[in-house]
Amino acid sequence: MTERARAPARRLALPSAILADPMPAVRALLGAALILAAWEGAARGFELPRYILPPPTDVATYILRNYARLVSSGTYTLIESLVGFGIGALIGIACAVTVTMAPATRGIVLPTVMAINSVPVIAWSPLVLLWFGIGMASKIVMVAVAVSFTVFLSTVAGLDRVDPRQVALMRSFGASTFGVFWRLRVPTALPLTMAGLRISTVRAIIVAVVTEMLGAHGGLGWTIYQSTLTMDFISVWAAIFAASVISLAFFGIVSAIERKVVFWT
């Protein structure tokens, strides 16, 4: 059976393999349950103030009672993250392709990108908020900047790791520059590009939430900031939990896409 014929079989076998070995999922759930139990016991056993460490059951009760508010704030943050993630991914991949296909631009693009990202991304927040306002646009810009850098570096690394002998071989068979890029460089770079996208999912949520805390009309970061001002720390923990759920879901979706796209690894 050829490698092309084996690939669909492997994809079909993946759910069966998960069902056949459920222990990783069971261990993950058991670990989470133990952490929550220890948290609950410590908070109630030591009678810790709620502003230091509230019991998980109190946080869960708050989430159930304020579900609509958290969903609204989470949706606001998610939209900012998704749009910024998409724009940043496109910019990062486009810049990587540019410096690969036009090597003369590498000496201009790389120093510029490194100079912008030599400063922590959050340090740009005050200027971005001044330029684009406290609405969604400023958060989208911040997320795009954070994501584009990660995707750019991972894609450049993938495009550059092509064996020169393979390029020479394809050239000897009459392959054009675009043919070498599409048939050799893209498949070689795809695993690293997808890894960069997967890593950027968590970074996108973090940057969106932190930027919202500095100025926003809504979102989980705005909820955290407003709740801190009013000393409502149960609300803070609930917003943190919501951000974690969104981040994990985003990470899981991109990871699943990665397994489908890069099925040969």
Residue pairs with C-beta under 8 A, 6 or more apart in sequence:
3 264
7 263
7 264
10 263
11 260
11 263
14 259
18 25
36 56
39 53
39 55
39 56
40 55
40 56
40 57
42 48
42 53
43 53
43 54
43 55
43 56
44 55
50 58
50 233
50 234
51 231
51 233
54 233
54 234
54 237
58 234
59 234
59 237
59 238
59 241
62 234
62 235
62 237
62 238
63 70
63 238
63 241
63 242
66 235
66 238
69 223
70 220
70 223
70 238
70 239
70 242
72 218
73 218
73 219
73 220
73 222
73 223
73 239
73 242
74 220
74 242
74 243
74 245
74 246
76 136
76 218
76 219
76 220
77 205
77 208
77 209
77 212
77 219
77 220
77 221
77 243
77 246
78 246
78 250
79 136
80 136
80 139
80 140
80 143
80 208
80 212
80 219
81 143
81 204
81 205
81 208
81 246
81 250
82 204
83 136
83 140
83 143
84 139
84 140
84 141
84 142
84 143
84 144
84 146
84 147
84 204
84 207
84 208
85 143
85 144
85 147
85 200
85 201
85 204
87 140
87 143
87 144
87 147
87 148
88 143
88 144
88 145
88 146
88 147
88 148
88 151
88 200
88 204
89 147
89 148
89 151
89 197
89 200
91 144
91 148
91 151
91 152
92 147
92 148
92 149
92 150
92 151
92 152
92 155
92 196
93 151
93 152
93 155
93 193
95 109
95 113
95 148
95 152
96 151
96 152
96 155
96 156
96 159
96 189
97 155
97 159
97 181
98 105
98 109
99 105
99 106
99 109
99 110
99 156
100 156
100 159
100 160
100 181
100 185
101 177
101 181
113 149
113 152
116 145
116 149
117 145
117 149
121 142
121 145
121 146
121 149
121 207
122 142
122 207
122 210
122 211
124 142
124 145
125 138
125 142
125 210
125 211
125 214
126 214
128 138
128 141
128 142
128 211
129 138
129 211
129 214
129 215
131 138
132 138
132 141
134 215
134 216
134 217
135 216
135 217
138 211
138 215
139 207
139 208
139 211
139 212
139 216
139 219
142 207
142 208
142 211
143 204
143 207
143 208
143 211
146 200
146 203
146 204
146 207
147 200
147 203
147 204
150 196
150 199
150 200
150 203
151 193
151 196
151 197
151 200
153 196
154 192
154 193
154 195
154 196
154 199
155 189
155 192
155 193
155 196
157 189
157 192
158 188
158 189
158 190
158 191
158 192
158 193
159 185
159 188
159 189
161 188
161 189
161 192
162 184
162 185
162 188
166 184
167 180
167 184
170 179
170 180
170 183
170 184
171 180
175 183
190 261
190 262
191 262
191 265
194 254
194 257
194 258
194 261
194 262
195 258
197 254
197 258
198 251
198 254
198 255
198 258
201 247
201 250
201 251
201 254
202 247
202 250
202 251
204 250
205 243
205 246
205 247
205 250
206 247
208 219
208 221
209 219
209 220
209 221
209 224
209 243
210 221
211 221
212 218
212 219
212 220
212 221
212 222
212 224
212 225
213 221
213 222
213 224
213 225
214 221
216 222
220 239
220 242
220 243
220 246
223 235
223 239
224 235
224 236
224 239
224 240
227 233
227 235
227 236
227 239
228 236
